[in-house]
Amino acid sequence: MPVNISPGAGHTKKSKPLPSDFETFESAKLARTRLICQLRKLDDPAATALADVLGACRKASRCGSGACPVCNRVFRIHLAGEVKRARPSAFDVLRISLIPASFRVESGGLADFDLRRWVSSRHRTIERALPPESLFAGGVDVSLNTLENNDPHWCFHIYGFVLLPLGWGVHNRSKVRRLRAELERRCPPVPKSDRIGAEKVLTVAAMDSDSFDDAVLYAHKGDFYRRSRYAYTRRKTGTRSTNVTPQTLPRSAKVELSLFLARFPLGSRLILIGFRRRGTLRNLNDAFRGTFVDGHVVATRGVMVLDPDDWKAVFQAVREFDGFTPEDDPHGEHDFGVVTFKGERYFWKIDYYDLDLRAASPDPTDPAFTVRVMTIMRADEY
């Protein structure tokens, strides 16, 4: 049975204090200001548009952009608080770090990379590999990797935590080996031929459950780095290995990554298995309907035969609609409504499809699995 969480619900005053290294509001706000300045220096309409979105972000009206450091900070706080409330009171934890074989995107190629499809595929393979009694809370980290200052490329790295019943055996080597083997089979890591010596691309290790609540914040971290790798040979063993030095992203890479993250809603990098995000469905529907972004809008012939000013007015009425009733919205999902324009009634309805638009979404609360399609029609066309 999925455990309900609601990252958008906020945390209470009784919440555990944030870790000492968690970004402050001031540092997140400064990071956003610097990003806006970098975006405005470019002669690029997409960069200018993103700068405008970030510049309009306010406490009473957050932009919700995946590129906004402030919104990401708020999201992480909500997420950590709700995961804590939803998780079992006693559990064992395995930490998983995985660089999949399909980890690599060339520098400059993020514009053509589909994050949601990639996360959806990794979600399915990890879910099949895990024990049925487990929960998983994790996400996708992105870094710009180089080797000896050459071959710059983006690396997509999965980092997460398997929550298991107390006494499952996280210190049982044979059990952990079997889980590791299943992960390797279902979600193959970088092959040995592409590694440098003993480079670790899959780690499965027990960790103290007391540190889980702080560690889970890493699942949707907002700081991204250039990871400069340097190969060397160990004197005693003669084996090759690498040192990794985290560095600040170059300006061009920072902009590329920000434009990439802005294409996807907050939470798109999450991988939650066994958790269901309560309340998120309504929030996602409202965000889509209010902006017509991150989905498709379809109008029937009865709408499109109207004069342009009239059908635009109908669209605007749909955006602004807030007259939900128990009869029209019994489940509180905000997926259906009725507006009236010049005496004519118009329906709007949101449906949830998979990424190929061929079948229903397996989890409409997860943007990684879902394409929203809103149909606007005249009432007699329903």
DALINQUI-V356870 format. One record per residue. N is the residue number from 1. PSI is psi in degrees with one decimal (none if undefined). Layout:
N&PSI + N&PSI
This chain:
1&125.0 + 2&147.1 + 3&132.2 + 4&132.2 + 5&161.9 + 6&88.8 + 7&-22.3 + 8&0.8 + 9&-15.6 + 10&164.6 + 11&157.0 + 12&171.8 + 13&-16.3 + 14&0.4 + 15&150.9 + 16&139.3 + 17&148.4 + 18&153.1 + 19&153.5 + 20&-26.6 + 21&7.0 + 22&139.4 + 23&141.6 + 24&165.0 + 25&-39.9 + 26&-41.9 + 27&-36.9 + 28&-40.4 + 29&-39.8 + 30&-41.2 + 31&-39.6 + 32&-42.4 + 33&-43.5 + 34&-38.8 + 35&-42.1 + 36&-43.9 + 37&-42.5 + 38&-39.6 + 39&-38.2 + 40&-17.0 + 41&-11.0 + 42&144.8 + 43&69.3 + 44&117.9 + 45&-37.6 + 46&-40.3 + 47&-40.5 + 48&-41.8 + 49&-41.5 + 50&-39.7 + 51&-39.3 + 52&-41.8 + 53&-47.9 + 54&-36.5 + 55&-25.0 + 56&-1.7 + 57&123.1 + 58&163.7 + 59&-42.6 + 60&-13.0 + 61&77.7 + 62&144.7 + 63&-28.7 + 64&12.8 + 65&140.9 + 66&-12.8 + 67&-4.4 + 68&116.4 + 69&-34.5 + 70&-47.7 + 71&-36.5 + 72&-37.8 + 73&-46.5 + 74&-43.8 + 75&-42.4 + 76&-39.0 + 77&-45.7 + 78&-45.6 + 79&-48.2 + 80&-41.4 + 81&-41.8 + 82&-36.3 + 83&-40.3 + 84&-42.7 + 85&-27.2 + 86&-24.6 + 87&161.4 + 88&156.4 + 89&-26.9 + 90&129.4 + 91&163.7 + 92&156.9 + 93&137.5 + 94&132.0 + 95&133.4 + 96&129.7 + 97&123.4 + 98&126.9 + 99&102.4 + 100&161.3 + 101&-27.6 + 102&35.7 + 103&-20.9 + 104&133.0 + 105&129.3 + 106&146.9 + 107&129.6 + 108&-2.8 + 109&6.2 + 110&-26.6 + 111&-25.5 + 112&5.9 + 113&130.9 + 114&97.0 + 115&-45.1 + 116&-40.0 + 117&-39.9 + 118&-45.6 + 119&-40.7 + 120&-43.0 + 121&-43.8 + 122&-35.8 + 123&-48.1 + 124&-43.2 + 125&-38.9 + 126&-41.5 + 127&-39.1 + 128&-26.4 + 129&-24.1 + 130&153.8 + 131&143.9 + 132&-22.6 + 133&5.0 + 134&162.8 + 135&155.9 + 136&130.7 + 137&115.2 + 138&-170.9 + 139&-172.6 + 140&123.9 + 141&150.7 + 142&132.3 + 143&156.6 + 144&111.9 + 145&143.4 + 146&159.7 + 147&118.3 + 148&37.5 + 149&18.6 + 150&173.6 + 151&57.2 + 152&131.7 + 153&155.9 + 154&137.0 + 155&126.3 + 156&119.3 + 157&127.0 + 158&130.8 + 159&126.2 + 160&-173.6 + 161&131.0 + 162&118.9 + 163&124.6 + 164&155.3 + 165&143.9 + 166&129.1 + 167&7.7 + 168&-36.4 + 169&47.3 + 170&-15.3 + 171&5.7 + 172&109.8 + 173&-39.9 + 174&-39.1 + 175&-44.3 + 176&-38.1 + 177&-40.7 + 178&-40.9 + 179&-41.9 + 180&-43.4 + 181&-38.2 + 182&-37.8 + 183&-42.2 + 184&-35.1 + 185&-43.8 + 186&-38.1 + 187&77.1 + 188&132.8 + 189&-179.8 + 190&128.4 + 191&156.6 + 192&-33.4 + 193&-21.1 + 194&4.2 + 195&162.9 + 196&106.5 + 197&-124.8 + 198&26.7 + 199&128.6 + 200&123.3 + 201&-8.5 + 202&120.9 + 203&130.6 + 204&112.9 + 205&145.6 + 206&148.4 + 207&161.6 + 208&124.7 + 209&-23.9 + 210&-24.2 + 211&-0.7 + 212&-45.3 + 213&-34.2 + 214&-40.3 + 215&-31.0 + 216&-19.3 + 217&-26.0 + 218&-19.5 + 219&-21.7 + 220&47.5 + 221&156.7 + 222&-4.1 + 223&131.1 + 224&145.4 + 225&162.2 + 226&125.8 + 227&105.0 + 228&116.2 + 229&142.1 + 230&126.6 + 231&145.4 + 232&165.9 + 233&127.8 + 234&132.2 + 235&-42.9 + 236&-40.7 + 237&-21.7 + 238&4.5 + 239&151.1 + 240&145.6 + 241&-175.9 + 242&147.0 + 243&143.3 + 244&127.4 + 245&111.8 + 246&134.6 + 247&160.6 + 248&141.3 + 249&138.6 + 250&156.0 + 251&-44.4 + 252&-38.2 + 253&-38.5 + 254&-43.5 + 255&-45.4 + 256&-45.2 + 257&-39.3 + 258&-43.2 + 259&-34.5 + 260&-50.3 + 261&-30.9 + 262&-17.6 + 263&-13.0 + 264&146.4 + 265&156.5 + 266&136.9 + 267&-7.7 + 268&-21.5 + 269&-3.6 + 270&147.3 + 271&104.8 + 272&123.0 + 273&122.0 + 274&-11.9 + 275&141.5 + 276&129.5 + 277&90.7 + 278&136.5 + 279&-22.0 + 280&-32.9 + 281&-48.3 + 282&-43.4 + 283&-42.5 + 284&-40.5 + 285&-43.2 + 286&-41.0 + 287&-42.6 + 288&-47.9 + 289&-34.9 + 290&-18.9 + 291&-19.7 + 292&24.9 + 293&148.6 + 294&45.5 + 295&-171.1 + 296&141.8 + 297&126.5 + 298&129.1 + 299&137.0 + 300&172.1 + 301&-36.3 + 302&-22.8 + 303&-44.5 + 304&-13.8 + 305&-8.8 + 306&160.3 + 307&149.0 + 308&-42.1 + 309&-33.0 + 310&-45.5 + 311&-29.1 + 312&-36.4 + 313&-37.7 + 314&-45.1 + 315&-42.7 + 316&-35.9 + 317&-36.0 + 318&-42.5 + 319&-40.9 + 320&-1.7 + 321&133.8 + 322&18.3 + 323&52.3 + 324&138.9 + 325&158.0 + 326&-29.4 + 327&-45.3 + 328&-22.8 + 329&63.2 + 330&-26.7 + 331&1.6 + 332&27.6 + 333&-10.0 + 334&47.2 + 335&5.0 + 336&144.1 + 337&168.3 + 338&129.4 + 339&153.9 + 340&132.3 + 341&121.1 + 342&42.1 + 343&-3.2 + 344&136.3 + 345&138.5 + 346&136.4 + 347&148.1 + 348&143.7 + 349&135.0 + 350&128.6 + 351&158.4 + 352&121.1 + 353&162.1 + 354&178.6 + 355&-21.2 + 356&-1.3 + 357&32.9 + 358&-18.8 + 359&173.9 + 360&148.7 + 361&137.9 + 362&-21.2 + 363&92.8 + 364&-15.8 + 365&-7.0 + 366&110.4 + 367&-21.6 + 368&-16.7 + 369&-5.3 + 370&137.3 + 371&121.1 + 372&136.0 + 373&117.4 + 374&127.1 + 375&128.8 + 376&126.5 + 377&159.5 + 378&145.8 + 379&-35.9 + 380&-4.0 + 381&-5.5 + 382&none
